[in-house]
């Protein structure tokens, strides 16, 4: 937020001002919101739940590129002239979404300064996450990439709770997001748990000590580490 800038109202209050062009939708866990290659003509706002964004290559390989929490927009590339969806979006948990037609978004960007600020903030944060993820992939070890991902999914810095809980997510998805194998993820998840950095009983509960480990740049010691 810009220094001395007046805080924006609650996003739901801003979105409530839309006149037409919106639909409230609910999705079950694992239900598809839209598929890669579908026509792109609307944007979604996540009121509750979380979404998985995955891209499939021509040879069938899938890469999970994002997990979107509440308060995020999805499908915004249709505003830049994209006619087709570039990714498949699936509900990771039971989710409540607001579907907003492209024309309504464009009109609000022109006519509603508060919505414009909300949407610009989202775009800027999204771009920063993409850049940080690229640096993470290029420079950091599997262990540090996994630790950073767990902290991001736990919304550290945005949640007031001491030990945020990540929605249930499997190791295959974690592996796809950091570019490694499930066996590597399983190895480090077990070690993080043994060292008290996380609790892992279906859902993942992250401890602040994982952030301390990442900031110190320390590595797991006294163990045979899998090859990167």
C-alpha positions, 0 to 999 in steps of 0.5 A, a space after each residue: 500500500 502506498 504510504 499515507 494512502 487511505 485504506 480501501 473498503 472491504 473488497 466485498 463491499 466494492 464488488 457489491 456495487 457492480 450493477 449486473 454482469 455478476 453471478 454467485 457460484 459455488 464449486 465442490 472440491 475438485 470441480 473444474 471452474 474452467 479448462 485450458 482452451 475454453 473461451 475466456 469472457 469473464 473474471 472470477 473473484 474468490 470469496 471463499 475456498 481455494 483454486 488450483 491453476 494448472 497448465 498442460 503441455 502438448 505431451 500431456 505433462 501438467 504443471 501446477 502454476 498457482 494455488 489461489 486463496 480467498 481475495 484473489 481474482 482468476 481468469 483476468 487474462 481475458 482483459 488483455 485480449 486473450 480469447 482462450 483460457 491458458 490454464 485449467 482452474 479447479 476448486 482445491 476445496 469447496 469454494 464460493 466464487 463471484 463470476 464477473 463479465 468482462 464488460 462489467 470489469 472494464 466498466 468498473 476499471 473506468 468508473 470506480 476508482 476504488 475497484 481500480 485500486 483493488 484490481 491494480 493491487 492484485 495485478 502488482 502482487 501477482 506479478 511480484 509472486 511470479 518474479 519471486 517464483 522464477 528466482 526461487 526456481 533458478 537459485 534455491 534448493 528443493 528444500 528452500 523452494 518447498 519451505 517457501 511454498 508452504 509459507 506462502 500457502 499458509 499466508 504468512 504475513 497476512 494471517 493473525 494466527 500463530 500457526 496458519 493451517 494450509 488447506 488439504 493439498 497432496 504431495 504430488 501438487 506440491 512437487 509439481 509447483 516446485 519442479 521436483 518429484 514426490 519422493 523429494 517432497 516426501 523426504 523434506 516434509 518428513 524432516 520438517 515434521 521431525 524438526 518441529 517446523 510443521 505438523 502434518 496430519 492430512 492438513 499441514 500446520 506451519 510453525 514459525 520455525 520454518 520461516 526462521 530456517 528459511 531466513 537463516 539460510 540453514 539446511 537440514 543437517 545429519 541426514 542423507 539428502 536426496 539428489 537435486 
